[in-house]
């Protein structure tokens, strides 16, 4: 149903979970336990970071010189792309307790063509099942050419207690290699991230050089622990890359499934040759999904 008090927001809920999505960016801005009213999404305090869960499209991260070349033409595109700043259309909404969902759509328009010359549609689906919120990104190529793109999630999960009381439990014990940023671009420097019994204790020192960026990761489920007690399950499918991020002293952690990442320092700027870029044939589509489950 629509939030009658504030324009351009949609609410879906069931007996266990209530969700609010802002039509600008189709951005998830609230995920609450219905009984306790406990909030699991970062409030967006601009003192630290004014967003909640932006959608990264048609790029993830930063382009070298904030531009790229396609068919010998140069296009400008800001960090993380334009989807997070555009108003999506609500194309479907169901509020039945057993089938609560909302689907949003952003299509090619005059404004996007200036930055991204592809005939695309991006659909975002939010669906509730018990205590789980499923989020599905559907990328559609309506054009006659191969479409090049990246896409990613950026949900900020609230951690109201002392940051070091939290840890991340990965699905598998693995050797994680984080690719380090330099001026928002990927350098050739890496950092080994050590897990202890599949767990990564959180500390702000992990993020001294911005985000942890994993080009490869085996785990497809990460559980947030508070004082060693599981509070949230985060699962994702279809995204080959992953980022983890926070700001110093900020009470949140971003778990970011990605298909793509920032340009390399030595990038030549050609979109078709960009490392990590995704390709979609004409008149084709692909889906990516992740879920947040309250435990």
N, C-alpha and C positions, 0 to 999 in steps of 0.2 A: 504494500500500500504506500501511498505518498505521505510524506511528512507534511501535514497541513500547516505547520508553524513556520517552516522555512522552505523557500522555493529551491528547486533543483536538487533535492535529496530524495532518495527512495529508501524505505525501510522494509526488510524482510525479517521474519521471526518464526520460531516454532516454540515448543514448550521449554526448550533448554537454552536457546541462543537467540540473540537479537543483533541484527547487523544494519548499519547505515552506510549507504554508498552515495557519494557526491557525484552529480552528473558531470562536473568539471573533472576531466581526466578519468571518469568512471572509477574514482578513487575510494577505496575502502577507508572509512574514517572512524568506524566504531565496531567492535566485536565484544559483546557483553554476555556474561552468564545471566540468564533470565532470572534465576532465583536470587543470587547474591548481588547482581548489578555490578560485579567486578569487571573492569575494563581491561582488555588485553591489547588494544591498539594504542600506540603512542599518541598523546593528545595534540601534538603539533605546536608546542610552545616555541615561538620564533627565537627565544633565547638560545636554543640549541639547534632546532631544525623545524621549519614551519610546515613540513609535509607529514603524511601519515603512511601512505602505501601507494606511491606513484607507479604508473605503468611506463616502462621504458620502451619506446618505439618511435621511429624505425631504426634507432641505434641504441646501443648500450654503452655508457661511458662517454668518452670524449674523442672527437676526431682531431687529427693534427691540423692546427690552424682553423679548427671549427668548420672545415669544408671538405668536400670530396668531389671527384670527377666522375661523370657518367656520360658516355658517348661524346667525349671531348667538350663537355660543358661543366662549368664549376658551379656547385650548389653549396650554400651555407646551411649548416645545421648545428644547433646548440647542443650542449651536453645532454645526453639521455633522450634527445629527440623532442618531438612536439606533442605527442599524444597526451602527456600528463597536463598540458596547459589548454587543451581543447574540450569543448562541451560535447559529450556523447549524447546520442539519442537513446531513450529508453524504448526498446522495441518489444519487450515482453516482461510481464510481471505476474507472478502467482503468489498468493499469500496464504494458501491452505497449509495447515500445520504439517501435513504429510508431504507437501510438495512446494516448499517455499523457495522461490528462485526469482532472479531478475537478470535480463540480458540487455546489454548496452551495445551500441554500434557507432563507430566512426568511419566515415567514408572519405575518399578523395574529394577535395574541394579546391576552389581557386587558391585559397591560402596554402594548403599543403603542397599543391603543384609547384609553387615557387621554391619549395625546399626539398621536394621528393617527387620525382616525375613518374610515379607509378599509380596505376588504377587499383587501389587496394580497398579492402574493408577489414577493419579490426573489430571483432566482437568479443565482449567480455561477459562471461556468465558467472554469477554468484548463486550457489545452491546450498541449502542446509539439509543435513541428514543427522538427526540426533544432535550431538555436540560438535559436529564437524562442519566447517565451512569449506566447500570446494570452489575453487576459482579456475575457470577455463579460459584461456586465450585462444581465439580462433583467428588465424591470419588467412585472408582470402585474396588471391590474385585474380582480379577481373580483367586484366589487360592481356594483350597479345604477345608480350615479351616476358622473358624470365624476370622475376622480381627479386631484388637483393634487399635483405633486411636483417635486423637483429631485434630481439625482444627479450624483456626481462621483467621480473617482479621485484619490488623493493619494499615489502611490508616491514614496518617498524613495530616491534613487539615490546610492550611496556614492561619495564623491570623496576618496580617502585622501591624495592629494598636495596640495600648496599650491593653495588654491582658485583663485587667479588663473592657474594653469596650464591651466584648463578654459575651454571656450567652448561655446556652443550654436549649431549651424548650422541655420537654418530652411530649409524647403523652397523658399520664395520670398523675394525681396527685397520687403519691405513696410514701410509706415509703421505702427508699433505704437503704440497709445495705451493707456496703463495708467490705470485708474480708481482713484483713491487712497482709502484707508480713513480714517475718522475714528471713533474709538471702536468699531472693528470693523464699522462701517456704511459704505456707499459714499457719498462726498461728491460734490460737483459739480466737484472738482478733478481734473485729469488731468495726466499726465506723458508726454512723447514719449520713446519708446525707440528709439534709433538702432541700426540694423544696419549692419555693415561687411562688404560682400561676403556678405550673407546671414547673417553671424555676429554673435553677442552675446558679447563677452568677459565672463566672470563676475568680479564683485567684490562684496564685502559691502555696499558703498555703494549698490548697486542696490536693496537691501532695507531701507534705513533706515526706510522707512514701511511695513513689513510686505510683503505679497505684491505682485507685479506681477499685475494683473487685467485681462484683455483680454475685453471684451464681444464683439469681433469679431476674428477672426484667419483669414487665408487658408491659412497653412501647416498641413498635416495630418501632417507628419513633421518631427521635430526630432532631430538627431544630436548626441550629446555627444562633444566632442573633448578629448583629453588631449595637451597639447603639440602641438596641431594634427593629431593622429592620431585618427581615428574609433574609438570604443570601444563605443558603444551607439546603436542606432536606436530611436526612440520614434515609433510611428505611432498615430493615433486616428481614429475614424469615428463620426459621429452626434452628437458633442458640439459645440455652437455656441460655447462659451466656453472660456477657458483661464486657468490661473493658474500662476505660477512663484514658488517660495518657498524660503527657508532662514532659519536663525537666525544671528546674528553669531558668527563663528568656528566654526560647525558644519561638519563635513566631509561634507555631502550637499547635493543639490539635489532639490527636489520639482517634477516635471512633472505638472500637474494638469488633465486634461480634464474640463470641467464642462458640465452642462446646468442652468444656474441660478447664482445668486450671492447675496451678502448683500443684505439690505434697504437701501434708500436712507435717508438721514437723515430725509427727510420722509415716509417710508412711513406709510400709514394702518393697516397691519396686517391688511388683508383678504386672505386667502390667494388667492382667485380673481383678485385684481387685482395681485398681487405681480409686479413687473418680473422677467422672466426665468423665471417659473414655467412648468412643462410641464403639458400636459393629456393625459389618456388616457381614451378612451371606455370604457364598461362592457364587460366581457368581451373586452377587447383587450389587446395586449401590444406592447412595443417593445424593441429591443435596441440597446445601445451597446457599442463595443468599442475596445480599445487593445492594443498589443503592445510588448514590449521584446525587442529582438534583440541578442544578444552578437555583436560583430564580431571 
